[in-house]
Amino acid sequence: MMSILKDFVKLICGNFDNSEQLKELNNKNIFDYPYAEHVNNICNDKIVNLPADFEGIFIVEESYYTINGKTRNLHHLFLFVQENEDVKLISYEIPEPYNKSNFIYDNIEKLDYHNLKVSEKFEPAIYKFKNGVWEGGSVSMFSPTTKFKLFEKFSEEKLEVSEIMESNGKKTFGYDIPIIYKKIV
């Protein structure tokens, strides 16, 4: 049963960027789109006090978005668990003393499982396998007026990520075209 989760995580771990997509967009005279990188690493080895029967996989996701010469770092701690034939993503708060900028796999020494806190704002995402592609997402209300919409598709060829943040119904972050990441390492 765990092979589904391991196969899923294998797809999304590694170093990815959207340089191919960016070239295609620039050839179409679209220049207001970010160069984006994802560095995803399993980090169970950095977490102490995991329960003996723990079957989930924690991942540090390092995200970098560069547009107009400025790079924005946005890092996360996610737990992936298998639920029947599906995979569930649960977001965790960045543990102290780290923040969304310096929470980098290579910087992490040890985290205590008992101190990790599930994000109350993020609605867990469910991924289903359809026609050779994992797809899924969620809609989260970060506040009464702030909505976050996530939709992703994962395959051997690419990671397709659509993230939209809206405040009072107006987009404040995200792009109409999903970011297409391809593995570089």
Backbone torsions as a table, in degrees:
resi	resn	phi	psi	omega
1	MET	NA	-39.8	-179.0
2	MET	-65.2	-16.5	-177.6
3	SER	-63.4	-31.0	176.8
4	ILE	-60.3	-49.1	-179.5
5	LEU	-63.6	-44.5	-179.7
6	LYS	-63.3	-41.3	177.8
7	ASP	-64.8	-40.8	178.4
8	PHE	-61.3	-50.7	-177.1
9	VAL	-64.0	-35.3	177.8
10	LYS	-59.4	-36.7	178.5
11	LEU	-63.3	-38.9	-170.0
12	ILE	-98.3	-4.6	179.8
13	CYS	-93.7	143.9	-179.3
14	GLY	129.8	-165.0	178.6
15	ASN	-108.6	130.3	-176.1
16	PHE	-132.6	151.6	169.0
17	ASP	-148.4	172.3	-178.8
18	ASN	-112.0	30.6	-176.4
19	SER	-60.4	-37.9	177.5
20	GLU	-62.6	-47.2	179.7
21	GLN	-61.6	-41.2	-178.4
22	LEU	-61.8	-41.4	176.9
23	LYS	-60.5	-45.1	179.6
24	GLU	-62.2	-42.6	179.5
25	LEU	-65.9	-42.3	178.7
26	ASN	-62.7	-36.6	176.5
27	ASN	-64.3	-22.5	177.4
28	LYS	-97.5	15.2	-179.6
29	ASN	62.1	32.6	173.2
30	ILE	-105.7	110.4	-174.3
31	PHE	-117.8	-4.8	-177.5
32	ASP	-97.8	45.3	-177.4
33	TYR	-126.7	141.4	-173.5
34	PRO	-79.4	152.1	161.7
35	TYR	-82.2	123.9	-174.3
36	ALA	-123.9	140.5	176.9
37	GLU	-128.5	143.6	171.5
38	HIS	-125.6	133.4	171.9
39	VAL	-123.7	111.4	-176.1
40	ASN	-115.1	124.1	-179.7
41	ASN	-131.4	135.9	170.5
42	ILE	-65.7	136.5	-177.0
43	CYS	-128.4	17.9	177.7
44	ASN	-55.5	-31.5	-179.1
45	ASP	-67.2	-15.4	-179.4
46	LYS	-100.6	3.9	-177.4
47	ILE	-112.4	121.1	177.9
48	VAL	-93.3	158.5	176.8
49	ASN	68.2	26.6	171.3
50	LEU	-64.7	139.8	176.8
51	PRO	-57.5	149.0	-177.1
52	ALA	-58.4	-34.7	-177.1
53	ASP	-98.2	19.5	-176.4
54	PHE	-67.0	125.3	-177.5
55	GLU	-116.1	3.3	179.1
56	GLY	-83.2	167.3	178.5
57	ILE	-127.2	117.9	175.3
58	PHE	-85.1	139.9	178.5
59	ILE	-131.5	135.5	168.6
60	VAL	-91.7	121.7	176.0
61	GLU	-106.9	115.5	175.1
62	GLU	-100.6	119.7	-179.6
63	SER	-118.2	136.4	179.6
64	TYR	-131.4	127.0	179.2
65	TYR	-122.3	120.4	-179.8
66	THR	-116.8	124.2	176.2
67	ILE	-145.6	137.7	-178.3
68	ASN	52.9	39.1	176.2
69	GLY	77.2	1.3	179.8
70	LYS	-113.3	133.7	-179.5
71	THR	-108.1	133.2	176.8
72	ARG	-112.3	125.3	176.7
73	ASN	-94.3	137.2	177.8
74	LEU	-147.5	101.4	-173.8
75	HIS	-109.9	154.3	-174.9
76	HIS	-142.0	159.7	169.7
77	LEU	-117.3	118.9	-179.5
78	PHE	-120.2	146.9	171.0
79	LEU	-113.5	129.7	175.3
80	PHE	-110.0	130.4	178.1
81	VAL	-131.6	151.7	177.6
82	GLN	-92.4	132.6	174.7
83	GLU	-125.8	102.7	-174.3
84	ASN	57.2	-117.6	-179.5
85	GLU	-96.6	1.1	-176.8
86	ASP	-104.9	168.9	175.2
87	VAL	-123.2	135.8	-178.5
88	LYS	-113.0	133.7	175.6
89	LEU	-104.4	126.8	177.3
90	ILE	-119.3	126.4	-179.9
91	SER	-88.4	140.4	177.2
92	TYR	-115.5	152.9	173.0
93	GLU	-66.8	147.7	174.9
94	ILE	-68.7	123.1	-177.0
95	PRO	-74.2	146.8	175.5
96	GLU	-65.6	145.7	10.0
97	PRO	-93.5	17.6	-175.3
98	TYR	-87.1	166.4	173.7
99	ASN	-138.4	179.9	-175.1
100	LYS	-65.6	-12.7	178.4
101	SER	-95.3	-38.0	-175.1
102	ASN	-105.3	7.1	177.7
103	PHE	-80.5	84.1	-175.6
104	ILE	-120.8	136.6	-176.2
105	TYR	-46.8	-48.3	-176.7
106	ASP	-66.8	-21.3	179.3
107	ASN	-85.1	-20.6	-173.2
108	ILE	-75.3	128.8	175.7
109	GLU	-92.8	-85.3	177.4
110	LYS	-133.8	138.7	174.9
111	LEU	-115.6	143.8	177.9
112	ASP	-97.4	121.7	-179.2
113	TYR	-51.8	-38.3	-177.2
114	HIS	-67.8	-18.6	-180.0
115	ASN	-96.9	-4.4	-179.0
116	LEU	-77.9	138.7	-176.7
117	LYS	-123.4	128.9	175.4
118	VAL	-65.5	137.7	176.0
119	SER	-66.7	125.5	178.8
120	GLU	-78.2	-21.1	-176.3
121	LYS	-82.6	-32.1	-172.0
122	PHE	-88.6	123.5	175.5
123	GLU	-78.1	123.4	-179.5
124	PRO	-53.2	143.6	179.4
125	ALA	-98.2	140.7	178.1
126	ILE	-113.9	131.2	179.7
127	TYR	-113.8	133.4	179.0
128	LYS	-120.1	146.1	179.9
129	PHE	-91.2	117.4	-178.6
130	LYS	-135.9	124.4	174.8
131	ASN	51.0	44.5	176.7
132	GLY	79.3	7.9	-177.4
133	VAL	-132.1	137.0	171.0
134	TRP	-86.1	129.3	176.6
135	GLU	-140.9	148.9	179.0
136	GLY	171.1	-174.1	-179.6
137	GLY	167.2	-162.7	-179.5
138	SER	-163.4	166.4	173.4
139	VAL	-122.6	125.1	-177.8
140	SER	-121.1	142.3	173.1
141	MET	-101.3	105.3	-179.5
142	PHE	-76.7	-23.0	173.7
143	SER	-157.0	174.8	179.2
144	PRO	-59.3	-21.4	-177.9
145	THR	-116.7	-2.4	-176.4
146	THR	-115.8	117.8	-178.4
147	LYS	-114.1	137.9	175.4
148	PHE	-118.7	123.4	179.7
149	LYS	-113.4	126.0	179.7
150	LEU	-121.9	130.1	171.2
151	PHE	-142.0	130.5	-175.9
152	GLU	-137.3	151.9	172.0
153	LYS	-132.5	131.0	-178.8
154	PHE	-123.5	132.7	175.1
155	SER	-145.4	178.2	176.7
156	GLU	-60.5	-31.8	-174.3
157	GLU	-83.2	-33.5	-171.9
158	LYS	-164.4	163.9	169.2
159	LEU	-113.9	123.3	179.9
160	GLU	-110.5	118.3	-171.3
161	VAL	-125.7	125.0	174.3
162	SER	-120.7	117.0	178.3
163	GLU	-127.0	123.0	-179.8
164	ILE	-129.1	127.1	174.3
165	MET	-109.5	129.9	178.6
166	GLU	-124.0	140.3	173.7
167	SER	-123.8	123.2	-176.0
168	ASN	52.1	38.3	176.6
169	GLY	81.4	0.2	179.5
170	LYS	-110.5	136.4	-179.0
171	LYS	-67.4	126.4	177.3
172	THR	-112.2	-17.4	176.8
173	PHE	-154.4	146.1	176.7
174	GLY	115.8	174.2	-174.0
175	TYR	-135.7	148.4	-179.8
176	ASP	-68.4	-25.9	178.3
177	ILE	-100.3	126.3	177.7
178	PRO	-59.6	147.9	174.7
179	ILE	-77.6	129.5	179.6
180	ILE	-106.6	107.3	179.5
181	TYR	-95.5	139.8	171.9
182	LYS	-123.6	147.9	-176.6
183	LYS	-69.3	131.8	176.6
184	ILE	-110.0	-17.4	177.0
185	VAL	-139.8	NA	NA
